[in-house]
Structures are given as C-alpha cells and as structure tokens.
C-alpha cells in the first residue's frame, strides 16, 4: 500500500491521541502539569534509516523499549538524549543531581514513563485495528537509534515510524522521540485500518 501524506497525517493524529491520554495519566500520577505533543512524523524504510541523520543522532540515547505482538508486530521505543532524560526525571520526581540514588531512580522513572506513553500510543493504534496487542515488559538501555534498529535483526522492507515528541513540564521543554519498528506486513495492516476508519 502507498504511504501518502494523508496516511502520515492519520498516523500522526493517532500518535497525538495516544500521547494526549498519556499526558493525562502522568498529570494524575505526578500532580504536575504535563503537556505532550507530536509536531512531526516520518515514515521510512528500515533500509533508509541511515539517511535520516537529523532524526537519528549518533550519540547513545536513554531508550525505553517494549515489543508488541498482534495484527501489528514489532518494537516500540521512547528515546531521549541523556541530559533530557535526567531533566525529565528531576522534574517528575523532584530529585536533584546530588541525589545518590539518581541513576536507579532515573531508570525506574523512565521505564514507567515509557510504559505509559508507549501503551497509550499503541492502544490508540490498536483501537483503529479493532484488535488487541500484547506487550513485553519495558526495558531500559543506553544505545544509539541506529544501534537499536540493528540489534533487532531487521528486514530491509520493514517500516519505521519516527515521531518527534515535545514534553512541557512546568514551563520546561524537553524533546524526545517515539520510534515504532513495524515488522513486514504490519504497515499494510495499519493502513488498512486507517482507510477503513476514514470511509
């Protein structure tokens, strides 16, 4: 199926619905005003990943991943530059850089945030397909996006959705990315669901 501008707009809208729900959950959990938005989305072939260096920093990133299975199968990730990840954790928890346990707190906080956001986004997408997805437990690692993609033994025909994500917490902006690696056939299932929804 062709991935045209209309399809990309629909995917961005589904992701925005998901991050909107996630923001509400995070607001309730932390009692802090949190706004999330996704201003831009790119859909690319795995084989073209290396050409999108503006979206794929070479540095190692704080990365939370969940695998998913169902009508869509693949890997979902929430990624931040390390400084952004540390700032996000300190804003959410009230901890400071001097906190002795900050590294452990950072990992657990990021895993929880990633779990909430990814589940909300994938739940929004699954609603379009009218199917249930199952997820692995969230895991944390520090790795570049290209390294993460390579570690999944990807097929060159798989699709990757790159969604730039902006967090605004107490007037502080933090930027990250949502990454969806869709196994062969999953993008066709998603586009079929979108076309059915738009009839």
Residue, then its C-alpha position, 0 to 999 in steps of 0.5 A: x500500500x502507498x504511504x501518502x501524506x494523508x496516511x502520515x497525517x492519520x498516523x500522526x493524529x493517532x500518535x497525538x491521541x495516544x500521547x494526549x491520554x498519556x499526558x493525562x495519566x502522568x498529570x494524575x500520577x505526578x500532580x504536575x502539569x504535563x503537556x505532550x505533543x507530536x509536531x512531526x512524523x516520518x515514515x521510512x524504510x528500515x533500509x533508509x534509516x541511515x539517511x535520516x541523520x537529523x532524526x537519528x543522532x549518533x550519540x547513545x540515547x536513554x531508550x525505553x523499549x517494549x515489543x508488541x505482538x498482534x495484527x501489528x508486530x514489532x518494537x516500540x521505543x521512547x528515546x531521549x538524549x541523556x541530559x533530557x532524560x535526567x531533566x525529565x526525571x528531576x522534574x517528575x520526581x523532584x530529585x536533584x543531581x546530588x541525589x545518590x540514588x539518581x541513576x536507579x531512580x532515573x531508570x525506574x522513572x523512565x521505564x514507567x514513563x515509557x510504559x505509559x506513553x508507549x501503551x497509550x500510543x499503541x492502544x490508540x493504534x490498536x483501537x483503529x485495528x479493532x484488535x488487541x496487542x500484547x506487550x513485553x515488559x519495558x526495558x531500559x538501555x543506553x544505545x544509539x537509534x541506529x544501534x537499536x534498529x540493528x540489534x533487532x535483526x531487521x528486514x530491509x522492507x520493514x517500516x519505521x515510524x519516527x515521531x518527534x515528541x515535545x514534553x512541557x513540564x512546568x514551563x520546561x521543554x524537553x524533546x524526545x522521540x517515539x520510534x515504532x519498528x513495524x515488522x513486514x506486513x504490519x504497515x499494510x495492516x495499519x493502513x488498512x485500518x486507517x482507510x477503513x476508519x476514514x470511509 
